[in-house]
């Protein structure tokens, strides 16, 4: 998913070589877009049987993950592109990316492990709570704890998703962002060509191995990430070069929002899905100007908060939904109420008619996830990033002081 930091100043730097003017340090409409996409992923995963579950377009909510990747490429180019000048900058970048993605991932992995231990303890007492899988079974093995810890769960080492399944995208994005830093350090003047080659090459390879769908994860997910991430980098390069205000911002914003929604609604599974990075790139480009009516809505405080909490929203919701299913299974079993059903191999809650359940699912997606995401951002994400910044600043000051001392001693 697009899990990024923003640049520290109010305005971005000027790329004199490219002839670009200063850009805003934060793209507020894009921040909100990330939050909206995170909530749509939550809605896609919520274990409630509702009217949209069997709709073909509902599966296309998975395009939100590709939007995350494109947003990450765009924002990382902006936040770090001109601060990556030498190896030390690359090390600092890698440290900040790890601090951004890994701590919350490990907390959620730990919670899932605790849940498996609890399931194991209950199963050994002879009681049953209608578990959909045995404790520490496939997808929840000790070996998969190791690969998840190292962000390696998405490189074809397992038959499917493991532990906190959505973390596959954070894992591949971490390594893709390291590749981005390497490109900026090694090919600063040819970065456009390299970005283009990486995006098109990854897209072509992905189509070769998965022509029927863009929606891959643990098998070819790294190609999916490369495809959209570097498309986002190209959009940023375009935005930096053509930064004059839009002449009809509201109309363009509405147009490309409608295009993105229509693409998600009508595109069937298959080759057509591979055009999505173009759609995402156009929407990102237009919204990045923060000019029109749609951007004004995106700047509302509630939507800005969703953007701030988007990584937490994305990472914590599978655990909350797992607890939700376990509680519902227990109630179903003990009270003999028809609260649980299996649909297409998935355990789902029955909450009224399919139409009623759709609105319940929408409400629960917000009520059950967003408040906890605010807490995990405050107590896990932000402290981890702040600690990393302090440590890196202290290291830089110490190195500077050491160089200055050596210069004095030889002066």
N, C-alpha and C positions, 0 to 999 in steps of 0.2 A: 503494500500500500503505500501512498505518498507520505512518508514520515520524515518531515524536514524541519530544519530550523530556519529562522528568518535572519536577515542581516541586522547588525546591531544599530546602525544609524538610521536617521529618518530618510536619507537619500542614498542611493547606490553610487558607486564610483563611475567615473567616465572612462570609457574605452576609447582613448584618443586614436589608437591605431585603426580601429574599425570605424571611426568617425561618429560614434554614438554619443548621445547626450545622457546626462544623469537620469537614472531611473529611480522610482520610489523604492525604498528599502523593503516595504511590505506591499504585497498585492492582496488587498483585503478581500476582494471578491473571490480570489482563488483560495484563500484560507477557508472561507465559508463553503466553497464548492467541495473542498476536502471533507468537511464535516457532514454535508448533505450526503455525499457518497458513502461515508461511513455508516450513516443511519440506514441507507438503502441496503447495504450489505447485512446489517442487523435484521432488517425486515426479511431479507432473502433467507436467512438462517433460522428465524424464530420458529420453534417447533409447535406451531398451531396449524391445524388443518382449516384453510380458508379458501375463499372463492378464487384467489389468484394462483393457488399452488399448481394447478394443472394448465395454466395459461402458458403458451409458448413464449410470450414476451417476458414472463416472470423470470425465466432462466437467464434472460439477458441482463438482469441486474448485476450479473458477474462482470459486465463491462466496467463497473465501478472500480474494480481492481486495476484494470488497465488504465483508467483515468488516474488512479493513485500513482502508478508508475510514471505516467507522463508528467503529472504535477511535480513529482520528485525531481525528474530531470530538469524541468524548467526552474524550480526554486533553488536547487543546488547549484546550477549554473550561476544564478544571480547572487546567492549568498556566499559562494566560495570560489567561483571561477577565477576572479582576479586576485585572490589571496593564495593561490597555489603556485608559488614561484620556485620552491626548492624542496628537497627531501624532507626537511624539518616541517615545512608546511603540510606536506603529505601525511606525515606521522600525526600531526595535530588533527588533521581532517579525519583520519581513520579513528583516532581516539574519540573525537566528538560523535562520529557516527555510531560507534559502539556504545557510547554513553546514552545516545538517543534511543537506540533500538533494543539493546540487550537487557538492561535491568528489569523492565516491565515484563519482557518475554520470560525471564527466569522466574520472576514472582509467579506468573501464571502457570508456568511449567511446574513449579513447586506445589501450587494449589491442586493441580490435576493429579500429581503424584500422591498427595495427601488423600485426595478423594479415592484413588485406587486402593490405598492402604485401608481406608475405612470400609470400602466395599469388600476387601479381602477379610477383614475382621468380622464383618457381619455375616459373610458367607460361611465362615468357620463356626459360627454359633448355631448353624442349622436353620436360621431364618432366611427368608427370601424377600427381596423388595423388587422383584420382576426386573432384574437388570437386563439390559439389552446385550451385554457382553460380559464375559468373565473377567475378573480383576487381572491386570497385567497381561492381558491377551494381546493379539495382533493390534498394532497401533499404539499400544501402551506398554511396551516391553522395556526392560532395563537398557538394552542396547539403544533403543530409540531415545532414551533420556540422554545418552552420550551424544548422539548425532544432533539432537535438538539443542543441547548446550553449546555445541560448536557451530550452530547455524548450518549444519550440513544435511538436514532432513529432506531437502528439496532437490537432491542431486541423484535421483534414481536409486538410492540405497534401500528404499522401502517400497512395498507394493501399493501404498496409498498414503493418505494423510495420517499423521501421528500426533498424539497428545493434543496440544492446542492447535488444531488443524490450520487455522487461519495464519499461524505464524510462518507458514511456508513462504509467504510473500515478503515478510520482513527479512527472512533469511537470505533470499536471493537478492533483495534490494541492497542488503549490506555489501555483498560481494560486487554487485553491479556498480555501486557507488565508489568502491575502491578502484574499479576499472576506469570510471569517470576521472578520478583523481590522477590515475596513471596517464590517461590521455592528455589531460591538461598540463602535466609536468613534462611529458615526452614530446608531445606534438602541439605546442601552443599555437603555432601559426597554421597548422593544417588540421586543427580540431574539427572544422566544419566537415571536411571530407571524411575524417575518421568517424564522426558522429553519424554521418549519412551511411557510411559503409557498415557500421555496426548495426544500425537500425534495420536497413534493408537486408543485410546478410542474416540477421537473426530471424526476421520475418520470413525470408525464403526458406531457411532451414526448418523453422517451425511448421511452415506449410508442407514441407516435404515429409516430415515425420507425423504430422497431425493435420491432414487436409480437411478433416470433417469438423474441426472445432478449434477455436482460439483458446477455449477455456481449459487449459492444462494447468497442472500444479506441481506435484512432486516428481513427475517424470521429465517434462520439458519446460517447467516453469521458468527456468533461468532464461530461456530463449524468449518467452513471453515478456519477461521483465526487460530484457535488452531491447526488444522491438519498440516498446512504448516509452521506456525511459529515455533513450537517445532521440526518439522523435520529439520528446519534450525539450531536450537540449537544443535541438534544431529550431524549435519554436521560439526559445529564448533568444537565440542568435538573431532570428528574424525580428523579434520585438526590439532588441537592442539597436538594430540598424534602422528600423522604421518606427520611430517613436513619436511622430507628429500626431496630435490628437485626431481621433476619429471624427468624420464629418457628420455621421448619423449614428451615434453610439447606441441609443436605445433600440433603434430598429435593428441594428446588427446583432446586438445582444439577444433580442427576442428571436431573431431569425435563427441564430446558431443554437440557442437552447431548444427551439422547436425541432431543428434538424437532428440534434443529439437524441432527443426523446423519440422522434419518429424512427431514427435508425435503430434504436433499441427495441422499439415495438414491432417493426416489420421485418427486421433482418432474420432470416432462418439460420439454422445451424449449417455451417459450411464455409465456403471460400469468402462469402460476403463479409463475414465477421472480421476478416483481416484488414478491412478498410477503416476499422474504428480508430486507430491512431490518427488518421487524417481528420476525422470528425472531432476527436478530443483536442487535437492541436488547434483547429480553427476556433473552438470554443474557448480554450485557454488564452489564445492570442487576443481575442476580442474582449474577454472579461479582464484581462491584465491591465487594460487602460483605466478601469474603475471609473468610467465616465457616465454611463447611462442609467436608466431606471432599474434594470435588473441588478446592476452593481450596487445601486443605492440600497436595494432590499438586502443584498448580501452583506452590506455593512452594518445591518442591524445587530445590536449587542448579542442577542440570543444566537444568531448564526455565527458570529465571530467566536463565541464561546464553543460552539460545536466544532469549529475548525481547530481551536486550541486543544480540545479534548479528543480530536479525531483518532489519534493512535490508541488512546485508552479505550475509546468506544469500540474500535476494531478488535483489539486484543482481548478484552475481558468478556465480551458477550458470549463466546462459546461456553465458558465456565458457568456463567449465570444460567444459560439455557440447559446445561447438563444438570445443575441442581434443580431447576424447574421440572425437568422430566422425571427426576428421581422422586421428588415430592409428589408429583401427580401420580406416578406409578404406585407409590405407597398408599395414597388416598384411594385410588382405584381398587387396589387389592383389599384393603381393610374395610372399606365402606361398600364395596361391590357396586360402584357407580360406573357408568360408561364414560370414563374420562380420557381413556387412552385408546389409540388405534394405530395400526401399522399401515403406512401408505408408501408404496414404492420403496420398501426397505427401510423406511424412516419412522421412528416412533414420534407420533404427533398427539397433541392435546385436542380434544373435541370441546369447543367452547361456543355452543349455540349453533345456529344455522351457518352455512358457509359465508353468507353475506355479513352476518353479525360478527363472525369470527375474524373477518377481514379488518373491521374497525378495531376489534379487540387487539389484534396483532399489531396494528399501527400504534395503538396507545401503549401496549406493553413494551414495544421496541424502544420507546422513549422513557417510560417510567421505570422500567427495570434496569436499564443500562446507563443512561446519561448521568444520573446522580452518582453512581459508583465510579463512572469514568472521571467525573470531576474530582473525586477523592483520590483516585490512583494517579491522576496527573499531579495533584498537589503534593502527595506524599511519596511518590515513587519517581515519576518522570522528571519533574522539575528539580528536585534535590539531586538526582543523578547528573543532570546536565550542569547544574550550578557547581557541583563538586568537581566535575571534569574541567570546567572552565577555570576554577580556582587553581587546580593542580597544574594545568597547562600554563597558566599565567605565572605561577610560582617557578615552574621549571624554566620558563623563558627568561624571567628576571635573574635567576641564578646563573643561567648560561651567559647572559649579557654581562653580569657582574664579573664572572670568571674571565671573559674575554677582555674586559676593561682592565682587570687586575694584571693579566698577562701583558697587556700592552704597556702598562705603567712600569712593570718590572723590566721590560726590555727597552724602555724609553731612555 
